[in-house]
Each structure stands twice: as C-alpha cells, then as structure tokens.
C-alpha cells in the first residue's frame, strides 16, 4: 500500500510505501476509492489538536470497498462499498456512551487523528463504525458527506427549527448543509471572507437568499447561525446577527480564541453552543436525508500525491466547496 504520512507537527506529508495492513478482530481493511480533505485534517497537520501519536496518516472522509475481514466480522462483506467517518471507536462503557452520547466518549479514537486514515490506498477500520453506502452515487461525490455532511447535519439539528439560518464559512460543510436547509424550507444567508465572490456565487446557486461578507449584516435577523470557519472573531458577529432567543452553533473541532464581547449581544436569551464529533445515529439519519434532499457536492479532485498542495490551498481559503483525493 501507499500513504501520505505526517511525521511531526507542521511537517509536509511524506509519500510512503508500506506493507498492506492486516485487519485485527472486529476490523476490516478497505481499499480506498476517494478521501475528502477536511478542515480538521489541516488542524491535525498543523499540530493544533492534542495527543497526536506520530507518524499518522490523516484523512477521515473515506469511501472505499472492503477487501479483507478481520476475525469476527459478519456485518460487512468483501467488495461492499462503505464509508469511514471521523469517529472510529468508542469505549461503550463510560457514562456518555451508556447515555446515548457516544460523541462525547471519554476514550474515543478518531480516523486520521488517533488511528491511520484515508490519505492512502488502504486503511483498517473498526467495522462497527463504518457506514454501508450502497451503489448509488460516485465515490468522489459521497466522500465529503462523511464529515462535512455529518458534522453539518448535527450542527443543523442543534441550531433548531428556525426559518432564517446563517452559515458562516461557506466551504465543504456549508455548501452541503445549505442544500439540506433549503430542502427543509428554510431561508439561508451565507457569510464568506470579504471578496470571496466564488463562494458567494456558489451559495446563491444553491438557493441562498443572500450572500455577503462575514462583517455584513444580513437583510433579516437570523433565527440561528452555524459557524463552520475556525475563526473565533466570527462569534460576536454571529451573535449580533441573530434575533432575541436565537442560537449560534460553533461546528468546528478547533477554533481560534473568541474575543471578548459586550454582554448585551448575548443577552435576551441568545444561546452559544458547540458541536463535538458525531454519533453513528447521526450518520444513519443524515444519509437518509441526503438521499431524500438530493444533495449534490461541489468537488475539486486531486491525486493523493498532491495532498500537501491541497492542504496549503485549503489553509489559504482557495478551495471552493470540497477537495477530494484519489489514491
């Protein structure tokens, strides 16, 4: 097999040839068909997440086919197309797992962060945390749904049922969840970097009522806002944009520091929430919705060896929609 490997914080990924991995009990080996590039991959590469055991292979939006079963696996079959998401293992024993909140597990493992991920030709994953995908749709189009779609779906659910929804950061997750929100009958307001006419154009093409700079006020007060960009400065801007009783949901696993802000923009029962990871239930629910809503992902495709260039472009805000690597 071959893989793009991270050896130290901030180091460029290195192309390596390795022995094919052998799936252990409960695991499957997957031949990768496509792997999306997520903002969280950038946080891993830049060393912004704690407790990374190097070397590590990033990538957690994986679509591929099972090519070997570990002992005891009966839920999947060789040749079946499956998706491998961010959540790769939970203990099943802590109070969070026992209360249906496995996304908050005390001893989790994550694909592309604490176990090798999909920037590779093959990977090994726990069969219990993989999603059967069927044969509809192509690998590239589906890959961004495995994280951008899933975490976006959880964020949308936490935002509540309000009609007027703001999306701050119109990238991979934003452009997917905008389609779900429009399918649900909501009005979408897209906030991008100043001057990002390409992202604003994408938002309008997907049915957004309005698209503009994050510093601009929307034409109507928002019932809720979701912040996908990892920029703490957006929190006060989003709070100013939501109405009394509105919600602001921070969807990223990492965000720069939130600046101080006057209490009055939080007052009047506005709520500030964060989203952590996902549950397998989120995935089951989202893939049903994705099929019903007819989601179409906007993707740019690159060979695996160009992963470093893709990450640099993502860091600079030069990727519209989602980037996908092909092994």
C-alpha positions as CSV (number, residue, x, y, z in Angstrom):
1,X,0.0,0.0,0.0
2,X,1.0,3.7,-0.2
3,X,0.1,6.6,2.1
4,X,0.8,10.2,2.8
5,X,2.3,10.3,6.3
6,X,2.6,13.1,8.8
7,X,5.8,12.6,10.9
8,X,5.8,15.8,13.1
9,X,3.6,18.9,13.7
10,X,3.7,21.2,10.7
11,X,5.9,18.8,8.6
12,X,4.9,18.2,5.0
13,X,3.2,14.9,4.4
14,X,5.6,12.2,3.0
15,X,4.6,9.7,0.4
16,X,5.5,6.2,1.8
17,X,5.2,2.6,0.6
18,X,4.1,0.2,3.4
19,X,3.2,-3.4,3.9
20,X,-0.5,-4.0,3.5
21,X,-2.2,-3.7,6.9
22,X,-3.8,-6.8,8.4
23,X,-7.2,-6.3,10.0
24,X,-7.5,-7.4,13.6
25,X,-10.5,-8.8,15.4
26,X,-13.6,-6.7,14.6
27,X,-11.8,-4.7,11.9
28,X,-12.0,-4.5,8.1
29,X,-9.4,-3.5,5.6
30,X,-10.6,-1.0,3.0
31,X,-9.3,-0.3,-0.5
32,X,-9.8,3.5,-0.7
33,X,-11.7,4.9,-3.7
34,X,-11.7,8.5,-2.6
35,X,-11.0,10.6,0.5
36,X,-12.2,14.1,1.2
37,X,-10.0,16.7,2.6
38,X,-11.5,18.3,5.7
39,X,-10.6,21.4,7.8
40,X,-9.9,19.0,10.7
41,X,-7.1,17.4,8.6
42,X,-5.5,20.8,8.5
43,X,-5.7,21.0,12.3
44,X,-4.0,17.6,12.6
45,X,-1.3,18.5,10.1
46,X,-0.7,21.9,11.8
47,X,-0.5,20.3,15.3
48,X,-3.5,22.2,16.6
49,X,-5.0,19.1,18.1
50,X,-3.6,17.4,21.3
51,X,-2.1,14.0,21.8
52,X,-1.2,13.1,18.2
53,X,1.0,10.0,18.1
54,X,3.3,10.4,15.1
55,X,3.6,9.1,12.5
56,X,0.0,9.3,11.5
57,X,-1.9,9.1,8.2
58,X,-4.6,11.9,8.0
59,X,-8.0,11.6,6.3
60,X,-11.4,10.8,7.7
61,X,-13.9,11.2,4.8
62,X,-13.2,7.8,3.2
63,X,-15.2,6.0,0.6
64,X,-13.9,2.5,-0.4
65,X,-14.5,-1.2,-0.6
66,X,-13.9,-3.9,1.9
67,X,-11.1,-6.1,0.7
68,X,-10.4,-8.1,3.9
69,X,-12.3,-9.1,7.0
70,X,-10.8,-9.4,10.4
71,X,-11.9,-12.2,12.8
72,X,-15.5,-12.0,14.0
73,X,-16.8,-9.5,11.4
74,X,-20.1,-10.6,10.0
75,X,-21.8,-7.2,9.4
76,X,-19.9,-6.4,6.2
77,X,-18.8,-8.4,3.2
78,X,-15.7,-8.3,0.9
79,X,-16.4,-6.0,-2.0
80,X,-19.1,-3.9,-0.2
81,X,-18.8,-0.1,-0.6
82,X,-18.6,1.6,2.8
83,X,-17.8,5.0,4.3
84,X,-15.3,5.6,7.1
85,X,-16.0,8.7,9.2
86,X,-14.2,10.7,11.9
87,X,-15.5,8.7,14.8
88,X,-13.5,5.4,14.7
89,X,-14.1,3.8,18.1
90,X,-15.9,4.5,21.4
91,X,-15.5,2.6,24.7
92,X,-19.2,1.7,25.2
93,X,-18.6,1.9,29.0
94,X,-18.3,5.5,30.1
95,X,-21.4,7.5,31.2
96,X,-21.6,9.3,27.9
97,X,-21.7,6.0,25.9
98,X,-24.2,4.5,28.2
99,X,-26.5,7.5,27.9
100,X,-26.5,7.6,24.1
101,X,-23.9,10.3,23.7
102,X,-21.0,8.4,22.2
103,X,-19.8,11.5,20.5
104,X,-18.6,12.6,24.0
105,X,-16.9,9.3,24.9
106,X,-14.1,9.5,27.4
107,X,-11.9,7.1,25.5
108,X,-12.6,7.6,21.8
109,X,-10.5,7.0,18.7
110,X,-10.6,9.1,15.6
111,X,-9.9,8.2,12.0
112,X,-6.9,10.2,10.6
113,X,-6.1,11.5,14.1
114,X,-5.5,8.7,16.6
115,X,-5.7,5.9,14.1
116,X,-4.4,5.9,10.5
117,X,-6.8,7.4,8.0
118,X,-7.7,7.6,4.3
119,X,-4.8,9.6,2.7
120,X,-3.7,6.2,1.5
121,X,-4.6,3.4,-0.8
122,X,-5.7,1.2,2.1
123,X,-6.7,1.5,5.7
124,X,-8.0,-0.6,8.6
125,X,-11.2,0.5,10.4
126,X,-13.5,-0.9,13.1
127,X,-16.4,-2.5,11.2
128,X,-18.9,-1.2,13.8
129,X,-18.1,2.4,12.9
130,X,-18.3,2.1,9.1
131,X,-21.4,3.0,7.1
132,X,-22.7,0.8,4.3
133,X,-23.2,3.1,1.3
134,X,-24.8,1.0,-1.4
135,X,-24.0,1.6,-5.0
136,X,-25.9,4.9,-5.8
137,X,-23.6,7.9,-6.5
138,X,-19.9,8.0,-7.2
139,X,-17.1,7.9,-4.6
140,X,-15.9,11.5,-5.1
141,X,-19.4,13.0,-4.6
142,X,-20.0,11.0,-1.5
143,X,-16.7,11.5,0.3
144,X,-17.4,15.0,1.7
145,X,-20.6,13.7,3.3
146,X,-18.6,11.5,5.7
147,X,-17.6,14.5,7.8
148,X,-18.6,17.9,6.3
149,X,-22.0,16.5,5.8
150,X,-22.3,14.6,9.1
151,X,-21.0,17.4,11.4
152,X,-23.1,19.8,9.4
153,X,-26.2,17.7,10.0
154,X,-25.5,17.6,13.7
155,X,-24.9,21.3,13.8
156,X,-28.2,22.0,11.8
157,X,-30.1,19.9,14.3
158,X,-28.6,21.8,17.2
159,X,-29.5,25.1,15.5
160,X,-33.2,24.3,16.0
161,X,-36.1,24.7,13.6
162,X,-35.8,28.5,12.9
163,X,-36.6,29.6,9.3
164,X,-33.8,32.1,8.9
165,X,-30.4,30.4,9.0
166,X,-27.0,32.0,8.7
167,X,-24.0,29.9,7.6
168,X,-20.6,31.5,8.4
169,X,-17.9,29.8,6.3
170,X,-19.3,28.5,3.0
171,X,-17.0,25.7,2.3
172,X,-17.4,21.9,2.3
173,X,-19.9,21.7,5.2
174,X,-21.6,25.0,4.5
175,X,-22.5,24.1,0.9
176,X,-23.9,20.7,1.9
177,X,-26.0,21.9,4.8
178,X,-27.3,24.9,2.8
179,X,-28.9,22.3,0.5
180,X,-30.5,20.4,3.4
181,X,-31.8,23.7,4.9
182,X,-33.3,24.8,1.6
183,X,-34.9,21.3,1.2
184,X,-36.4,21.8,4.7
185,X,-37.9,25.1,3.5
186,X,-35.5,27.4,5.4
187,X,-34.0,30.7,4.1
188,X,-30.2,30.6,4.0
189,X,-27.9,33.5,4.4
190,X,-24.2,32.8,3.5
191,X,-21.3,34.6,5.1
192,X,-17.9,34.3,3.5
193,X,-14.5,36.0,3.6
194,X,-14.7,39.5,2.2
195,X,-14.4,39.5,-1.5
196,X,-14.9,35.7,-2.0
197,X,-17.2,36.1,-4.9
198,X,-16.7,32.5,-5.9
199,X,-18.1,31.1,-2.6
200,X,-20.9,33.7,-2.6
201,X,-21.8,32.7,-6.1
202,X,-21.9,29.0,-5.1
203,X,-24.2,29.9,-2.2
204,X,-26.6,31.8,-4.5
205,X,-26.6,29.0,-7.0
206,X,-27.7,26.6,-4.2
207,X,-30.6,28.8,-3.3
208,X,-29.2,31.2,-0.6
209,X,-31.4,34.3,-0.1
210,X,-28.3,36.4,0.4
211,X,-24.6,36.0,0.4
212,X,-22.0,38.5,1.6
213,X,-19.0,39.2,3.9
214,X,-19.0,38.0,7.5
215,X,-18.7,41.6,8.6
216,X,-22.0,42.5,6.8
217,X,-25.4,42.4,8.5
218,X,-28.0,40.1,6.8
219,X,-31.1,41.7,5.4
220,X,-33.2,39.9,8.1
221,X,-32.5,38.9,11.7
222,X,-31.4,35.3,11.9
223,X,-33.1,32.6,14.0
224,X,-29.9,30.7,14.2
225,X,-26.3,30.8,12.8
226,X,-23.8,28.0,12.3
227,X,-20.1,28.8,12.3
228,X,-18.1,26.4,10.2
229,X,-15.0,28.6,9.8
230,X,-12.5,28.0,12.6
231,X,-12.3,31.8,13.4
232,X,-13.2,32.9,16.9
233,X,-13.8,36.5,15.7
234,X,-16.9,35.3,14.0
235,X,-18.7,34.5,17.2
236,X,-19.5,38.1,18.2
237,X,-20.5,38.8,14.5
238,X,-22.9,35.9,14.5
239,X,-24.4,36.9,17.9
240,X,-25.1,40.4,16.6
241,X,-26.9,38.8,13.6
242,X,-29.3,36.5,15.5
243,X,-32.5,37.7,16.9
244,X,-33.6,37.5,20.6
245,X,-33.7,33.9,21.6
246,X,-31.6,32.8,18.7
247,X,-28.7,30.3,18.6
248,X,-25.2,30.4,17.5
249,X,-23.6,27.0,16.9
250,X,-19.8,26.6,16.7
251,X,-19.3,23.5,14.5
252,X,-15.5,23.0,14.4
253,X,-13.3,20.8,16.5
254,X,-10.8,23.7,16.8
255,X,-11.3,27.4,16.7
256,X,-9.1,30.4,17.3
257,X,-9.7,32.3,20.5
258,X,-13.0,34.1,20.8
259,X,-12.5,37.8,21.6
260,X,-14.3,39.5,24.4
261,X,-17.7,41.0,23.5
262,X,-20.3,43.0,25.3
263,X,-22.9,41.1,27.2
264,X,-25.8,42.7,25.5
265,X,-25.2,40.8,22.3
266,X,-25.6,37.5,24.3
267,X,-28.4,38.8,26.5
268,X,-32.1,38.3,25.7
269,X,-31.7,34.5,25.8
270,X,-29.4,34.1,22.9
271,X,-27.5,30.8,23.1
272,X,-23.9,29.9,22.2
273,X,-23.4,26.2,21.6
274,X,-20.6,23.9,20.4
275,X,-20.8,20.6,18.5
276,X,-18.4,17.7,19.3
277,X,-17.9,14.9,16.9
278,X,-20.9,12.8,15.8
279,X,-22.7,9.6,16.7
280,X,-23.4,6.6,14.5
281,X,-27.1,7.6,14.8
282,X,-26.3,10.9,13.2
283,X,-24.8,9.1,10.2
284,X,-27.7,6.8,9.7
285,X,-30.2,9.8,9.9
286,X,-28.1,12.0,7.7
287,X,-27.6,9.5,4.8
288,X,-31.4,9.0,4.6
289,X,-31.9,12.8,4.5
290,X,-29.1,13.2,1.9
291,X,-30.8,10.8,-0.4
292,X,-34.2,12.5,0.0
293,X,-32.8,16.0,-0.3
294,X,-30.8,15.2,-3.5
295,X,-27.6,16.7,-2.2
296,X,-25.0,17.5,-4.8
297,X,-21.5,18.1,-3.6
298,X,-19.3,20.7,-5.4
299,X,-15.9,19.0,-5.5
300,X,-12.3,19.6,-6.8
301,X,-10.4,16.3,-7.4
302,X,-6.6,15.8,-6.9
303,X,-4.2,12.9,-6.9
304,X,-3.1,11.7,-3.5
305,X,0.5,12.8,-4.0
306,X,-0.7,16.5,-4.2
307,X,-2.1,16.3,-0.6
308,X,0.3,18.9,0.6
309,X,-0.6,21.4,-2.1
310,X,-4.3,20.8,-1.4
311,X,-3.9,21.4,2.3
312,X,-2.0,24.7,1.5
313,X,-4.8,25.8,-0.7
314,X,-7.4,25.0,2.0
315,X,-5.4,26.9,4.6
316,X,-5.4,29.9,2.3
317,X,-9.1,29.7,1.6
318,X,-8.6,28.8,-2.1
319,X,-10.8,25.7,-2.2
320,X,-14.5,26.3,-3.2
321,X,-16.7,23.5,-2.0
322,X,-14.8,20.4,-1.1
323,X,-11.5,18.9,-2.1
324,X,-11.2,15.1,-2.7
325,X,-8.0,13.0,-3.1
326,X,-7.8,9.9,-5.3
327,X,-5.2,7.2,-4.3
